[in-house]
Amino acid sequence: MIRPKLGEAGWKTVRSALDSWPRTARLSVIMLVVSTPPFGLVWLIAERFTAN
């Protein structure tokens, strides 16, 4: 597993994001998008447009 190397500023951002629910939700969405493989994103987008 690749571990992100965050400096003090990075951890300060994470701690700040965990202080409130809206910021925690936003951080979770960002982390989900960043960790999703590109092919998965293409598949999700294609599914959304072909579902109609």
DARAFEN-V542349 format. One record per residue. N is the residue number from 1. RES is the residue in three letters. SS is DSSP state (h for helix, s for strand, l for the rest). PHI is phi as a letter, one per 30 degrees, with the letter a starting at -180 (999 if undefined). D_LAST is the distance of its C-alpha to the last C-alpha in Angstrom with 2 decimals. Layout:
N & RES & SS & PHI & D_LAST
N & RES & SS & PHI & D_LAST
This chain:
1 & MET & l & 999 & 37.98
2 & ILE & l & d & 38.12
3 & ARG & l & c & 39.44
4 & PRO & l & d & 38.89
5 & LYS & l & c & 42.19
6 & LEU & l & c & 42.17
7 & GLY & l & d & 45.18
8 & GLU & h & d & 46.53
9 & ALA & h & d & 44.22
10 & GLY & h & d & 41.13
11 & TRP & h & d & 42.28
12 & LYS & h & d & 43.13
13 & THR & h & d & 39.54
14 & VAL & h & d & 38.28
15 & ARG & h & d & 40.90
16 & SER & h & d & 39.99
17 & ALA & h & d & 36.29
18 & LEU & l & d & 37.28
19 & ASP & l & d & 39.36
20 & SER & l & b & 36.55
21 & TRP & h & d & 33.28
22 & PRO & h & d & 31.11
23 & ARG & h & d & 32.66
24 & THR & h & d & 32.31
25 & ALA & h & d & 28.57
26 & ARG & h & d & 28.19
27 & LEU & h & d & 30.37
28 & SER & h & d & 28.38
29 & VAL & h & d & 25.09
30 & ILE & h & d & 27.00
31 & MET & h & d & 28.63
32 & LEU & h & d & 25.41
33 & VAL & h & d & 23.86
34 & VAL & h & d & 27.20
35 & SER & h & d & 27.60
36 & THR & l & d & 24.18
37 & PRO & l & d & 24.57
38 & PRO & h & e & 22.95
39 & PHE & h & d & 21.15
40 & GLY & h & d & 19.60
41 & LEU & h & d & 18.32
42 & VAL & h & d & 16.84
43 & TRP & h & d & 15.13
44 & LEU & h & d & 13.73
45 & ILE & h & d & 12.50
46 & ALA & h & d & 10.96
47 & GLU & h & d & 9.22
48 & ARG & h & d & 7.82
49 & PHE & h & d & 6.59
50 & THR & h & c & 5.47
51 & ALA & l & d & 3.81
52 & ASN & l & d & 0.00
